[in-house]
Amino acid sequence: MSRSPEPSPSLAANPRLGGWLDFSVDGTVTIRPGKVEYGQGVWTALAQIAAEELDVGLDQVRVAGVSTSSSPNEGVTSGSRSIQDCGGALRQVCAQVRAAFLAEAAEKLGAGVTGLAVQRGAAVRGASGPGTGQDGLSYWSLDETALLDRAARLTAAAKSPADWSVAGRSAPRIDLPDKAAGRPRFLHDLVLQGMLFGRVIRPPAPAATLDSVGDADLPAGVVVQVRDGSFLGVIAESDRAAVTAAERLAKAARWTVRESLPDEDDLKGWLLSQPTDDEPVVQRHDPEAAAGADRTCAAEYTRPFIAHGSMAPSCAIARWDGDQVSVWTHSQGVFPLRGALATGLGLDPAQVTVQYVEGAGVYGHNASDDAATDAVLLARAVPGRPVRVLWTRPDELSWGPLGSAMLARLSAGLDAGGRIRTWRQDVWSNGFVGRPGIGGEPRLLALSHVAGGTPISAALDGVPSGAMGATRNAVPAYDIPDLEVTRHRLLTMPLRTSSLRSLGAFLNVFAIESFMDELAQAAGADPVEFRLAHLSDPRARRVIGEAAAMSGWAARPRGEGDGTGFGLAFARYKGVAGYCAAVAEVAADTSISLRRLWLAVDVGRVINPDGVTNQVEGGAIQSASWALRERVRFDRTRITSVTWESYPILRFTEVPEVTVRIVAAPGEPETGAGELAQGPVAGAIGNAVADAIGVRVRDLPLTTEQVTRTIERS
């Protein structure tokens, strides 16, 4: 006897069918996801799922913007879970709506349900062709309330992928035409009636207190100057006037600045010297296996603090209407932001409405929530008028949350046959869980600067596991009998950290996969064969084999130190999601140049193949930028890498040739693709560099300086 499907977590939290879609416009289905579109193409895939299960055309599906007033609460759009959670909910909702519609149509027509089908939203008899709806019966002709005002029951079966005609095929992104044509779509383009412009004058350092505003000659057009403790801002009739006023206020303001940052050149020493909360992630001991290890290898790998580096700085608009606050933001979590704003301002959440509008680049918890808070605080000074706040590039690079600096310390025991018997891994890092509302505090920058505000406490990291925080992907996917992984979360946070794409997986996979190459060398084995010898998971073996074949691994010379190198790395994201194997080709001369990347991925069922490829390519290029270029720079008082010159990212001219192959996984549920490539690409590049120069560089980024330093020490 078959069991009913388990409800999607999103559907369990938001069970009413009418909360997910409506048929209010004739001929059009409007779906209402709680997951936002920030360039990952998820709304296109969700529209495909709805079109498939409802039997309507993709051109008939519209996607409503996410708002706390009208969307299901799906929390934060993160962790590459939009297709799993929101897509799973929509699949179940639409399957039930279609079944209910067919039952109603059968009753009205006096026909059996099995003799009816749905084509472009209309009921047709089985032999009827497209567009031959029976007696005008369609989703739009029935009572919408009767159809949708009910809770999901999960009694209707979703379609088998073998029967898909819309899902499973590449579809053009619904968000791209406006962007390609330069039509207003981003929050930065939004203009509301009566809108004013605000700018905030930041403290000169994380540990700074505003002593006095001083006497600044403000330009014409300034509406009001706002000061609350160390929060200082200005509102003007134009952005030009606001920028000029902010510059003059910044020169006139007087601050007390204190040293609070670690030694940038000794992050390892700082990480190891701080108080930590130490928790085991995995403890699996096998005394017999440990006794068989006759050689021990050990290594340490590090990464610096990393910034989001979004293409456009954060932006927000806010308006106060009496005791009601409206916010327009590109936050990944409009519902958590609403709660944090309400908590921080002493309001009921019902008084705050947060509307999502696309922004230019979001890779986790960036400064979008903080820009929204700035706008709310400034708008309070001009009731009834919307106030737009745009951050500057220095604001974005110095005040947005960062990805934490990290240290991974690994050791492994090999037996006489070169097989891994024991594995120990310790990870030191600040937490990655610092979004608004986490731990019961607002965690919003401006609220820590207002009078009576308190500093944002050290970021949390969630339950220690291979899927969470700093230890995401710290548990190797390989078959190792004796295994221990420990997390050391720092309890001090001089530089604010939170979620950045892939969280700890970027460093952990770089470390594990670099170490696997080192162990393969110690065992005298080929890196690919060494991995396969320690892997029983057939899906893992397939992606590694596919990536190796794509790159011509078996025929390529390696280890000759001639300046060209090839490296492979693999991971299953979070240990429970999609699989990715990457091969990198680099050239090492006066600097490291990444020439080509080959990636094989398995993400289970694929809704939009082109969307998966797009996400993997984007993640790979960003990972390459992190691995080769990016590092937050600072002195003992402030961040100094506040421009693209001082915080360099990979340039368009440096983008490698990227080839992605999707490995079919029939019967496996879909998983996300946005963060699959971060770790494997870093590991592949690190291994390729070692192959090219004959020396292992264990500290990211792999700049000329880092490589030179390593060679000099070797």
Wavefront OBJ file of the C-alpha trace (Angstrom):
o trace
v 0.000 0.000 0.000
v 1.477 3.386 -1.009
v 1.823 6.076 1.578
v 0.837 9.699 1.181
v 3.805 11.970 0.484
v 5.358 13.910 3.336
v 4.424 17.600 3.182
v 7.081 20.082 2.227
v 8.235 21.951 5.357
v 7.062 25.156 3.697
v 3.614 23.697 3.048
v 3.354 22.325 6.572
v 3.976 25.859 7.877
v 1.613 27.456 5.312
v -1.059 24.828 4.544
v -3.797 26.960 2.931
v -3.864 26.401 -0.830
v -5.028 29.953 -1.568
v -1.904 31.317 0.077
v 0.202 29.843 -2.725
v -1.688 30.775 -5.885
v -4.793 32.379 -7.336
v -6.756 32.568 -10.579
v -7.953 36.151 -10.159
v -6.876 37.253 -13.653
v -8.628 35.377 -16.454
v -6.268 33.009 -18.217
v -3.435 33.622 -15.779
v -2.191 31.737 -12.723
v -0.393 33.822 -10.115
v 1.882 31.839 -7.812
v 2.994 33.333 -4.502
v 6.292 31.864 -3.381
v 7.882 32.853 -0.102
v 11.349 32.464 -1.645
v 12.842 35.495 -3.356
v 14.496 35.836 -6.758
v 17.953 37.372 -6.551
v 19.414 36.175 -9.812
v 19.444 32.440 -9.158
v 16.564 31.855 -11.595
v 14.414 30.188 -8.959
v 11.179 31.939 -9.961
v 11.490 30.473 -13.451
v 11.849 26.955 -12.047
v 8.944 27.498 -9.643
v 6.782 28.705 -12.513
v 7.724 25.547 -14.432
v 6.650 23.377 -11.495
v 3.297 25.161 -11.266
v 2.694 24.992 -15.023
v 3.530 21.292 -15.024
v 1.248 20.279 -12.170
v -1.658 22.531 -13.186
v -1.408 21.685 -16.890
v -1.198 25.309 -17.970
v 1.293 26.961 -20.273
v 4.419 28.491 -18.806
v 3.306 31.719 -20.477
v 0.162 31.615 -18.311
v 2.079 31.686 -15.022
v 2.947 34.910 -13.208
v 5.058 35.149 -10.052
v 3.979 37.580 -7.342
v 6.627 39.516 -5.455
v 7.362 38.350 -1.924
v 5.776 40.453 0.804
v 5.021 39.908 4.469
v 1.454 41.033 3.708
v 0.600 38.462 1.040
v 3.184 35.664 0.778
v 3.628 32.406 2.688
v 6.282 32.737 5.351
v 9.175 30.602 4.122
v 11.767 32.279 6.307
v 15.048 33.036 4.560
v 15.938 32.235 0.967
v 19.215 30.447 1.633
v 21.063 27.157 1.720
v 20.165 26.252 -1.886
v 16.795 25.019 -0.636
v 14.294 27.038 -2.672
v 13.474 24.238 -5.118
v 13.337 21.646 -2.350
v 11.142 23.629 0.017
v 9.132 26.075 -2.066
v 9.155 23.904 -5.165
v 8.027 20.924 -3.115
v 5.188 22.959 -1.618
v 4.028 24.280 -4.995
v 4.143 20.796 -6.517
v 1.856 19.445 -3.794
v -0.443 22.471 -3.870
v -0.841 22.469 -7.646
v -1.377 18.710 -7.822
v -4.199 19.022 -5.290
v -5.742 22.018 -7.055
v -5.673 20.186 -10.387
v -7.290 17.094 -8.846
v -9.982 19.192 -7.166
v -10.663 21.007 -10.427
v -11.031 17.749 -12.361
v -13.390 16.362 -9.720
v -15.564 19.492 -9.932
v -15.478 19.443 -13.740
v -16.445 15.760 -13.834
v -19.442 16.456 -11.612
v -20.602 19.371 -13.748
v -20.169 17.402 -16.977
v -21.537 14.141 -15.636
v -18.343 12.427 -16.704
v -15.734 10.296 -15.014
v -12.550 11.996 -13.832
v -10.462 9.483 -15.763
v -12.082 10.630 -18.981
v -11.036 14.241 -18.468
v -7.742 16.062 -18.801
v -6.554 19.649 -18.404
v -5.038 21.624 -21.271
v -3.939 25.232 -20.742
v -6.150 25.335 -17.669
v -9.347 24.076 -19.330
v -11.103 20.738 -18.861
v -11.110 18.581 -21.996
v -12.239 15.069 -22.733
v -9.395 12.673 -23.320
v -9.658 12.726 -27.108
v -10.058 16.495 -27.383
v -7.294 18.610 -28.763
v -5.712 21.754 -27.293
v -8.073 24.650 -26.745
v -11.262 22.561 -26.839
v -12.409 23.143 -23.274
v -15.691 21.456 -22.359
v -18.533 23.947 -21.889
v -16.060 26.674 -20.980
v -14.934 24.874 -17.830
v -11.545 26.159 -16.663
v -9.764 27.115 -13.490
v -11.082 30.610 -14.032
v -14.736 29.631 -14.473
v -15.064 27.851 -11.133
v -15.542 29.408 -7.711
v -11.974 30.243 -6.665
v -12.863 30.312 -2.982
v -14.297 26.804 -3.116
v -11.264 25.597 -5.032
v -8.521 27.231 -2.962
v -9.907 28.061 0.480
v -8.872 24.760 1.991
v -5.858 23.176 3.594
v -3.513 20.891 1.717
v -4.371 17.220 2.237
v -1.646 15.539 0.158
v -4.116 13.095 -1.337
v -3.302 13.981 -4.941
v -0.251 12.447 -6.558
v 2.175 14.740 -8.371
v 3.232 13.785 -11.873
v 6.038 11.384 -12.552
v 9.065 13.062 -14.156
v 8.536 10.687 -17.073
v 5.308 12.575 -17.823
v 6.765 16.082 -17.560
v 6.387 18.385 -20.535
v 7.332 21.752 -18.970
v 9.523 20.826 -15.999
v 12.773 19.064 -16.793
v 13.385 21.219 -19.854
v 15.363 24.416 -20.161
v 13.157 27.489 -20.113
v 14.106 31.136 -20.613
v 14.497 33.047 -17.366
v 11.451 35.183 -16.649
v 13.532 37.816 -14.845
v 16.100 38.413 -17.589
v 14.260 40.359 -20.323
v 13.912 43.473 -18.149
v 17.540 43.233 -17.062
v 18.869 42.699 -20.559
v 16.818 45.609 -21.911
v 17.750 47.924 -19.060
v 14.153 48.338 -17.931
v 13.613 49.315 -14.286
v 13.417 46.159 -12.199
v 15.869 46.595 -9.358
v 15.147 48.292 -6.065
v 17.775 50.858 -6.999
v 15.488 51.933 -9.881
v 12.322 52.262 -7.796
v 10.889 55.765 -7.404
v 7.906 56.310 -5.098
v 5.729 59.397 -5.052
v 7.151 62.108 -2.813
v 10.362 60.162 -2.235
v 13.221 61.758 -0.334
v 16.844 60.625 -0.252
v 18.851 59.696 2.795
v 22.488 59.004 3.506
v 24.081 57.739 6.702
v 27.458 58.873 8.001
v 29.226 55.782 9.284
v 31.584 55.736 12.237
v 35.237 55.760 11.112
v 35.844 52.383 12.785
v 33.905 49.479 14.372
v 34.876 50.750 17.830
v 34.009 54.438 17.579
v 31.673 56.777 19.448
v 30.240 60.021 18.077
v 31.273 62.893 20.336
v 29.860 65.838 18.410
v 28.313 66.600 15.030
v 30.259 69.804 14.534
v 29.219 72.731 12.397
v 28.778 71.739 8.741
v 27.611 74.036 5.953
v 24.853 71.882 4.463
v 23.739 72.436 0.858
v 20.340 73.566 -0.322
v 17.778 70.803 -0.502
v 18.543 69.271 2.894
v 15.287 68.488 4.695
v 16.524 67.297 8.069
v 19.630 66.070 9.871
v 19.104 63.048 12.121
v 21.224 62.087 15.104
v 20.504 59.337 17.619
v 23.538 58.404 19.716
v 26.252 57.480 17.198
v 23.741 57.124 14.380
v 24.050 60.138 12.104
v 22.150 60.724 8.875
v 20.737 63.317 6.574
v 17.606 63.537 4.393
v 17.388 65.704 1.290
v 15.204 66.364 -1.731
v 17.781 64.802 -4.062
v 20.432 62.130 -3.718
v 23.078 64.601 -4.898
v 22.219 66.965 -2.051
v 22.173 64.064 0.425
v 25.614 62.872 -0.701
v 27.106 66.369 -0.448
v 25.572 66.910 2.985
v 26.846 63.524 4.205
v 30.383 64.318 3.044
v 30.364 67.643 4.893
v 28.866 66.122 8.029
v 31.514 63.395 7.993
v 34.293 66.017 7.912
v 32.752 68.034 10.738
v 31.891 65.116 13.045
v 34.207 64.236 15.927
v 34.616 60.641 17.064
v 36.476 58.695 19.727
v 38.130 55.765 17.987
v 39.582 52.708 19.727
v 41.707 49.854 18.439
v 39.663 46.656 18.295
v 40.824 44.570 15.346
v 43.310 41.681 15.284
v 46.664 41.582 13.520
v 45.765 41.042 9.865
v 49.069 39.252 9.254
v 48.517 36.730 12.062
v 44.939 35.565 11.669
v 45.960 32.028 12.544
v 47.413 33.167 15.853
v 44.329 35.253 16.548
v 41.929 32.408 15.754
v 43.809 30.050 18.069
v 44.111 32.558 20.922
v 40.440 33.536 21.279
v 37.965 32.005 23.728
v 35.848 29.419 21.943
v 32.783 27.275 22.345
v 34.034 23.788 21.464
v 31.594 21.118 20.291
v 32.033 17.749 18.597
v 30.492 17.391 15.163
v 31.232 13.715 14.656
v 32.935 11.170 16.911
v 33.219 7.719 15.382
v 36.012 5.665 16.863
v 37.275 2.302 15.667
v 40.227 1.107 17.778
v 41.016 -1.709 15.366
v 41.171 0.658 12.398
v 43.265 3.154 14.361
v 45.712 0.416 15.306
v 46.230 -0.309 11.620
v 47.529 3.191 10.871
v 51.303 3.203 10.672
v 51.831 6.697 9.187
v 50.342 10.020 10.192
v 50.099 13.086 7.985
v 49.008 16.531 9.193
v 48.364 19.957 7.671
v 46.635 23.282 8.347
v 44.639 25.387 5.893
v 43.350 28.941 6.279
v 41.192 31.515 4.612
v 40.896 35.244 5.424
v 37.768 37.298 6.026
v 35.815 37.591 2.756
v 33.328 40.277 1.687
v 30.177 39.808 -0.392
v 31.480 42.149 -3.090
v 28.032 42.649 -4.632
v 27.952 44.454 -7.961
v 25.787 47.285 -6.559
v 25.768 48.571 -2.982
v 22.773 47.863 -0.757
v 19.647 49.976 -1.031
v 16.289 50.322 0.742
v 13.215 52.531 0.935
v 11.029 53.046 4.003
v 7.954 55.080 4.894
v 6.162 55.754 8.178
v 2.402 56.264 7.979
v 1.301 56.950 11.534
v 2.282 53.825 13.449
v 2.617 51.705 10.287
v 5.995 51.138 8.635
v 6.464 50.019 5.024
v 9.851 48.806 3.813
v 11.117 47.947 0.321
v 14.277 45.835 0.455
v 16.368 43.197 -1.326
v 16.768 41.189 1.895
v 16.823 37.415 1.596
v 14.479 37.188 4.577
v 11.616 39.689 4.616
v 9.799 37.930 7.460
v 12.814 37.741 9.815
v 13.619 41.366 8.952
v 10.088 42.408 9.868
v 10.435 40.678 13.225
v 13.844 42.210 13.927
v 12.672 45.721 13.054
v 9.613 45.297 15.262
v 11.744 44.057 18.159
v 14.325 46.801 17.782
v 11.763 49.614 17.456
v 9.278 48.356 20.047
v 6.538 47.718 17.470
v 4.120 44.890 16.868
v 5.139 42.921 13.755
v 1.672 43.690 12.359
v 2.742 47.334 12.177
v 5.606 46.509 9.779
v 5.210 45.460 6.138
v 8.303 44.372 4.236
v 8.222 44.034 0.442
v 10.978 42.323 -1.541
v 12.354 44.033 -4.649
v 15.303 42.549 -6.528
v 18.768 43.925 -5.838
v 22.040 43.513 -7.685
v 23.776 40.586 -6.042
v 22.969 38.805 -2.781
v 25.197 35.963 -1.597
v 23.851 35.406 1.889
v 23.467 37.912 4.694
v 24.822 41.066 3.107
v 24.043 44.676 4.063
v 20.515 44.783 2.625
v 18.896 44.395 6.073
v 21.119 47.151 7.471
v 20.235 49.522 4.640
v 16.575 48.844 5.384
v 17.141 49.773 9.027
v 18.856 53.006 7.990
v 15.867 53.893 5.826
v 13.393 53.148 8.617
v 15.249 55.288 11.158
v 15.539 58.197 8.737
v 11.944 57.915 7.491
v 10.707 58.215 11.070
v 11.852 61.842 10.952
v 9.638 62.667 7.938
v 6.274 60.899 8.457
v 4.357 60.132 5.288
v 7.358 60.544 2.947
v 9.278 57.545 1.609
v 13.043 57.780 2.150
v 15.538 55.964 -0.047
v 18.946 55.039 1.349
v 21.792 53.899 -0.890
v 25.033 52.695 0.639
v 28.417 53.675 -0.806
v 31.023 51.169 -1.968
v 33.176 51.869 1.141
v 30.070 51.327 3.303
v 29.414 48.007 1.613
v 32.962 46.683 1.870
v 33.607 47.835 5.422
v 30.229 47.577 7.204
v 28.401 44.667 5.604
v 28.641 41.281 7.369
v 31.649 39.219 6.276
v 32.443 35.572 5.811
v 34.649 34.610 8.729
v 38.362 33.941 8.658
v 38.877 30.221 9.268
v 41.507 27.653 10.184
v 41.151 23.928 9.532
v 43.659 21.575 11.188
v 43.674 18.058 9.734
v 45.508 14.837 10.463
v 45.057 11.340 9.071
v 46.541 7.910 9.637
v 47.390 5.691 6.657
v 47.985 1.956 6.764
v 50.731 0.137 4.871
v 48.503 -0.165 1.815
v 47.920 3.570 1.641
v 44.349 3.424 2.938
v 43.018 6.102 5.329
v 42.256 4.556 8.719
v 41.847 7.637 10.928
v 40.862 11.277 10.351
v 40.881 14.243 12.731
v 39.639 17.700 11.772
v 39.365 20.831 13.925
v 37.804 24.028 12.604
v 38.242 27.485 14.167
v 35.924 30.235 13.000
v 33.484 32.914 13.975
v 29.876 31.856 13.554
v 27.981 32.144 10.280
v 24.489 32.535 11.775
v 24.063 36.249 12.404
v 20.933 37.214 10.454
v 18.311 39.587 11.873
v 16.460 38.155 14.854
v 18.883 35.290 15.516
v 19.256 34.629 19.225
v 16.409 36.998 20.057
v 18.299 40.203 19.223
v 17.735 42.452 16.182
v 21.333 42.196 14.892
v 20.850 45.300 12.759
v 23.808 47.662 12.383
v 22.098 51.020 12.937
v 20.290 49.759 16.037
v 23.685 49.069 17.601
v 24.666 52.734 17.001
v 21.575 54.497 18.348
v 21.492 55.785 21.920
v 21.073 52.836 24.262
v 22.002 50.375 21.517
v 24.284 47.468 22.305
v 26.987 45.919 20.096
v 25.896 42.979 17.992
v 26.934 39.827 19.818
v 29.152 37.155 18.293
v 27.407 35.254 15.510
v 25.997 31.851 16.371
v 26.611 28.762 14.269
v 23.665 26.410 14.703
v 23.742 22.792 15.763
v 27.213 21.392 14.998
v 26.934 19.182 11.929
v 28.343 18.763 8.473
v 25.431 20.812 7.139
v 25.652 23.875 9.375
v 27.783 26.957 9.780
v 31.545 26.773 10.093
v 31.532 22.972 9.901
v 29.444 22.741 6.735
v 31.210 20.016 4.733
v 33.799 19.496 7.465
v 32.797 15.819 7.602
v 34.544 14.073 4.681
v 32.343 12.100 2.294
v 34.945 9.329 2.157
v 34.754 5.910 3.802
v 36.922 6.413 6.896
v 36.333 4.079 9.865
v 37.824 6.239 12.635
v 36.642 9.860 12.343
v 36.479 12.886 14.627
v 35.518 16.461 13.709
v 35.343 19.332 16.219
v 34.096 22.890 15.903
v 35.684 25.792 17.787
v 33.348 28.799 17.512
v 34.970 32.078 18.531
v 33.152 33.988 21.261
v 34.655 37.341 20.238
v 33.726 39.083 16.973
v 35.834 42.172 16.192
v 34.679 42.031 12.556
v 31.013 41.234 12.068
v 30.416 37.849 10.453
v 27.344 36.076 9.157
v 26.163 33.927 6.264
v 28.196 34.117 3.067
v 27.584 31.721 0.185
v 28.350 28.099 1.178
v 29.295 29.172 4.741
v 32.176 27.009 5.979
v 32.079 24.648 2.998
v 34.431 26.810 0.948
v 37.351 26.407 3.364
v 36.459 22.911 4.569
v 36.289 21.382 1.104
v 39.440 23.252 0.074
v 41.155 21.774 3.130
v 39.804 18.225 2.776
v 40.432 18.005 -0.946
v 43.905 19.537 -0.710
v 44.681 17.049 2.058
v 43.341 14.157 -0.032
v 45.862 15.062 -2.739
v 48.615 15.210 -0.129
v 47.560 11.801 1.202
v 47.419 10.392 -2.325
v 50.975 11.598 -2.871
v 52.065 9.987 0.398
v 50.402 6.739 -0.706
v 51.926 6.948 -4.184
v 48.476 6.952 -5.776
v 46.741 8.899 -8.527
v 44.459 11.540 -6.915
v 41.363 10.301 -8.756
v 42.001 6.633 -8.046
v 42.813 7.433 -4.423
v 39.435 9.135 -3.980
v 37.516 6.382 -5.699
v 39.191 3.807 -3.487
v 37.662 5.571 -0.481
v 34.177 6.104 -1.904
v 31.317 3.606 -1.955
v 28.596 6.165 -2.809
v 27.816 5.478 -6.495
v 26.612 9.031 -7.161
v 29.877 10.428 -5.794
v 31.881 8.035 -7.918
v 29.907 8.994 -11.027
v 30.529 12.745 -10.777
v 34.241 12.217 -10.111
v 34.520 9.866 -13.058
v 32.583 12.264 -15.269
v 34.714 15.299 -14.357
v 37.906 13.311 -14.906
v 36.674 12.131 -18.310
v 35.567 15.617 -19.371
v 39.015 17.029 -18.648
v 40.935 14.143 -20.176
v 42.502 13.468 -16.785
v 44.044 10.103 -17.603
v 46.028 11.470 -20.546
v 47.288 14.671 -18.920
v 50.813 14.954 -17.489
v 50.917 16.021 -13.864
v 53.504 16.831 -11.269
v 56.170 17.993 -13.724
v 56.435 21.487 -12.212
v 56.441 23.064 -15.677
v 54.052 25.862 -14.771
v 50.874 24.154 -15.966
v 48.858 22.210 -13.470
v 45.659 20.179 -13.173
v 43.750 19.442 -10.016
v 40.528 17.671 -9.052
v 38.270 18.064 -6.044
v 34.890 16.719 -4.978
v 32.182 17.241 -2.369
v 28.574 16.434 -1.663
v 27.149 19.754 -0.531
v 26.311 19.679 3.187
v 26.882 15.931 3.063
v 23.197 15.457 2.207
v 22.477 17.503 -0.942
v 23.912 17.753 -4.463
v 27.207 16.320 -5.712
v 29.924 18.236 -7.535
v 33.353 17.294 -8.871
v 35.609 19.887 -10.454
v 38.845 19.811 -12.418
v 40.894 22.995 -12.816
v 43.700 23.861 -15.207
v 46.033 26.662 -14.116
v 49.131 28.347 -15.468
v 51.710 29.574 -12.965
v 54.180 32.224 -14.046
v 54.506 35.528 -12.205
v 50.958 34.938 -11.011
v 48.352 32.180 -11.032
v 46.044 32.180 -14.057
v 42.980 29.952 -14.107
v 42.463 28.707 -17.660
v 39.671 26.139 -17.551
v 37.188 24.477 -15.227
v 35.274 21.261 -15.849
v 32.406 20.492 -13.479
v 30.141 17.461 -13.186
v 27.107 17.861 -10.946
v 24.284 15.656 -9.705
v 21.346 17.598 -8.266
v 18.721 14.871 -8.505
v 15.645 15.765 -10.545
v 16.312 18.841 -12.642
v 13.544 21.376 -13.209
v 15.441 23.769 -15.506
v 18.756 22.395 -16.866
v 19.846 25.796 -18.123
v 19.176 27.263 -14.680
v 21.288 24.573 -13.001
v 24.151 25.197 -15.406
v 23.887 28.939 -14.837
v 24.057 28.542 -11.073
v 27.006 26.162 -11.166
v 28.923 28.446 -13.550
v 28.277 31.486 -11.368
v 29.289 29.690 -8.184
v 32.442 28.378 -9.842
v 33.541 31.824 -11.002
v 32.856 33.377 -7.613
v 34.771 30.578 -5.902
v 37.689 31.186 -8.258
v 37.654 34.853 -7.294
v 37.730 33.971 -3.597
v 40.478 31.400 -4.102
v 42.731 33.631 -6.204
v 42.017 37.234 -5.243
v 39.779 38.118 -2.324
v 40.870 39.135 1.152
v 39.505 41.774 3.525
v 42.359 44.060 4.605
v 42.429 46.048 7.842
v 44.654 47.729 10.382
v 44.085 47.680 14.138
v 41.172 50.136 13.968
v 39.320 49.786 10.645
v 38.871 47.897 7.384
v 41.091 49.389 4.689
v 39.979 47.394 1.617
v 37.073 49.677 0.743
v 37.441 49.990 -3.057
v 37.721 47.554 -5.959
v 41.432 48.437 -6.105
v 42.052 47.421 -2.505
v 39.535 44.550 -2.560
v 40.151 43.053 -6.019
v 37.749 40.518 -7.497
v 38.170 38.377 -10.594
v 37.873 40.546 -13.694
v 35.860 39.634 -16.781
v 39.112 39.203 -18.705
v 40.243 36.618 -16.134
v 37.124 34.452 -16.233
v 38.106 30.912 -17.256
v 36.372 28.689 -19.762
v 33.775 26.775 -17.719
v 32.162 23.528 -18.845
v 29.315 22.048 -16.796
v 27.785 18.608 -17.262
v 24.655 17.546 -15.387
v 24.805 13.878 -14.384
v 21.361 12.277 -14.489
v 20.026 10.824 -11.247
v 16.679 9.181 -12.021
v 14.363 8.903 -9.052
v 16.403 11.183 -6.798
v 14.698 14.292 -5.358
v 15.864 17.692 -6.547
v 18.432 19.663 -4.581
v 19.792 23.180 -4.990
v 22.684 24.095 -7.254
v 23.710 27.593 -6.148
v 26.413 26.561 -3.667
v 27.585 23.232 -5.042
v 30.710 24.553 -6.720
v 32.210 26.792 -4.033
v 34.273 24.165 -2.241
v 35.205 21.804 -5.086
v 36.409 24.648 -7.316
v 38.654 26.018 -4.557
v 40.034 22.551 -3.900
v 40.612 21.889 -7.599
v 42.451 25.189 -8.018
v 44.588 24.529 -4.949
v 45.514 21.088 -6.239
v 46.234 22.454 -9.713
v 48.553 25.106 -8.275
v 50.454 22.447 -6.310
v 50.717 20.407 -9.502
v 52.001 23.421 -11.434
v 54.676 24.638 -9.019
v 55.495 21.506 -7.043
v 54.756 23.212 -3.714
v 51.550 23.057 -1.655
v 50.031 26.479 -0.805
v 47.639 25.997 2.099
v 46.642 29.599 2.805
v 44.020 31.386 0.704
v 43.927 33.414 -1.447
v 46.508 31.947 -3.814
v 48.091 35.274 -4.700
v 51.609 35.828 -5.983
v 52.638 36.908 -2.474
v 51.225 33.767 -0.860
v 52.829 31.497 -3.435
v 56.193 33.267 -3.140
v 56.083 33.063 0.651
v 55.333 29.344 0.516
v 58.135 28.662 -1.950
v 60.595 30.596 0.205
v 59.590 28.539 3.270
v 59.817 25.199 1.471
l 1 2 3 4 5 6 7 8 9 10 11 12 13 14 15 16 17 18 19 20 21 22 23 24 25 26 27 28 29 30 31 32 33 34 35 36 37 38 39 40 41 42 43 44 45 46 47 48 49 50 51 52 53 54 55 56 57 58 59 60 61 62 63 64 65 66 67 68 69 70 71 72 73 74 75 76 77 78 79 80 81 82 83 84 85 86 87 88 89 90 91 92 93 94 95 96 97 98 99 100 101 102 103 104 105 106 107 108 109 110 111 112 113 114 115 116 117 118 119 120 121 122 123 124 125 126 127 128 129 130 131 132 133 134 135 136 137 138 139 140 141 142 143 144 145 146 147 148 149 150 151 152 153 154 155 156 157 158 159 160 161 162 163 164 165 166 167 168 169 170 171 172 173 174 175 176 177 178 179 180 181 182 183 184 185 186 187 188 189 190 191 192 193 194 195 196 197 198 199 200 201 202 203 204 205 206 207 208 209 210 211 212 213 214 215 216 217 218 219 220 221 222 223 224 225 226 227 228 229 230 231 232 233 234 235 236 237 238 239 240 241 242 243 244 245 246 247 248 249 250 251 252 253 254 255 256 257 258 259 260 261 262 263 264 265 266 267 268 269 270 271 272 273 274 275 276 277 278 279 280 281 282 283 284 285 286 287 288 289 290 291 292 293 294 295 296 297 298 299 300 301 302 303 304 305 306 307 308 309 310 311 312 313 314 315 316 317 318 319 320 321 322 323 324 325 326 327 328 329 330 331 332 333 334 335 336 337 338 339 340 341 342 343 344 345 346 347 348 349 350 351 352 353 354 355 356 357 358 359 360 361 362 363 364 365 366 367 368 369 370 371 372 373 374 375 376 377 378 379 380 381 382 383 384 385 386 387 388 389 390 391 392 393 394 395 396 397 398 399 400 401 402 403 404 405 406 407 408 409 410 411 412 413 414 415 416 417 418 419 420 421 422 423 424 425 426 427 428 429 430 431 432 433 434 435 436 437 438 439 440 441 442 443 444 445 446 447 448 449 450 451 452 453 454 455 456 457 458 459 460 461 462 463 464 465 466 467 468 469 470 471 472 473 474 475 476 477 478 479 480 481 482 483 484 485 486 487 488 489 490 491 492 493 494 495 496 497 498 499 500 501 502 503 504 505 506 507 508 509 510 511 512 513 514 515 516 517 518 519 520 521 522 523 524 525 526 527 528 529 530 531 532 533 534 535 536 537 538 539 540 541 542 543 544 545 546 547 548 549 550 551 552 553 554 555 556 557 558 559 560 561 562 563 564 565 566 567 568 569 570 571 572 573 574 575 576 577 578 579 580 581 582 583 584 585 586 587 588 589 590 591 592 593 594 595 596 597 598 599 600 601 602 603 604 605 606 607 608 609 610 611 612 613 614 615 616 617 618 619 620 621 622 623 624 625 626 627 628 629 630 631 632 633 634 635 636 637 638 639 640 641 642 643 644 645 646 647 648 649 650 651 652 653 654 655 656 657 658 659 660 661 662 663 664 665 666 667 668 669 670 671 672 673 674 675 676 677 678 679 680 681 682 683 684 685 686 687 688 689 690 691 692 693 694 695 696 697 698 699 700 701 702 703 704 705 706 707 708 709 710 711 712 713 714
